[in-house]
Amino acid sequence: MPYVYANVKVKYGQLPAFFEQMVTIKRVMEENGWKLVGAWSTLIGDIHEVHDLWEVEDANTVPTGFAGAFEDPEFAAASAALSEIADREVLSLVTKTPYSP
């Protein structure tokens, strides 16, 4: 099972606003085939970083999920808000390693 790993660098002081927008992002992405496995913010290290792990059926679920999500006006608005809140976002399609539980 592949996963989408999202690493987001949030602007200073914007974590609460980021968390608020992610409620909509989570709902809509899950309606479009992604499942949030977990989301973490850093306690030690870069304290303005968020790490999300999403389970997806396969690599095709990534673009089709985004295409469907952007048809939702609430997602489009939340996504636009995030573009003002985040300094960068890196998405990676990953799979478990042999030593992963």
Buried (B, 14 or more C-beta within 10 A) or exposed (E): EBBBBBBBEBEEEBBEBBBEBBEBBBBBBBEBBBBBEEBEBEEEEEEBBBEBBBBBBEEEBBEBBBEBBEEBEEBBEBBEBBEEBBEEBEBEBEEEEEEEE
